[in-house]
Amino acid sequence: MKINAIQCDKCGDIVFSRARHDMRWCNCGEVAIDGGFDYTKISYVTSSPKRVEIEVNATKAELYSDWNNRIDDYGLIKKHES
């Protein structure tokens, strides 16, 4: 499924919110996103994050369960160093 997400300019992490009250921060603490599929709230410290659309191999129910049960398999995609 396609998910609206944000990408941090500083650390390169991509974050997305899995549920209504799931506020997710990137690793460096520069940007965050909240609201899941109900609304989108973006927070940032100094630089506005880039909005991106990503493909996630999970259903809405699986994403909600991941957040609700604190499994945390989804919501943060870390930048891979080359």
N, C-alpha and C positions, 0 to 999 in steps of 0.2 A: 504494500500500500504506500501511497505517496504521503509524505509528512512535511509540514512546514517547519523549518528549523532555522537556527542562526549559526554563523561561524565567527569566531573570535579573531580579530586582526592580530592580536598579540601572540597567542599560543597556537592558533589554528584549529582548536577543538570545534566540533560541531555539536550543538546541544539542541534537544527538543523535549517538549513536555508531554508526558504520557497520560496525564489525568488533570482534572480541574484544579487541584491544589498541589500539583507537582512542579515546584520551582526548581529548575536545574541550572547550575552555574558551570562555567568552563573551569578547567583546572587552575588557571591563573587568577580567577575571581574577577575578571574584567566584564564579562557579559552573562546574562541569565535570561531564561524564558520561562513563562508560566502560563497555565490555562488549558493545557491539553487540547481537546477538540471543541471546547465550549467558547473560548476566547483566547486572544493572544496578548500577553503583556511582556514587553521586552525591557530589561533593565541593563544599564551599563555604567561604568565608572567614568571613563574619559572619551572613548571612541565608540561611535555607533557601529553595531555589528552588521555584518552582511547577511541578508536574508537569502536562504537557499531552500530548495525543495529536494528531498532525498527519498530514496526507496528503502522501506524497511520491510523485512520479511516476517511480519507479524500482523495479527488482527487487532482491532481496537480492544477487544476483550483480553487478549494476551498482554497488550501494553498496560491496560488498567491493572491486571493481576500482577504484573511485574512491579508496578509501583505500590499497589496496595499490600502486597506480601513482602515488600522490601527485598526483592530478589536482585534488582538492579542490573539485569542483563541488557537493558535498553535505556536510551535517553542521553547517552554521551558517547560520541565517537572521537577518540583521541587522535591527534595528528601523529602520523608515523614518521619518525626521523629516518632520513636516507643514509 
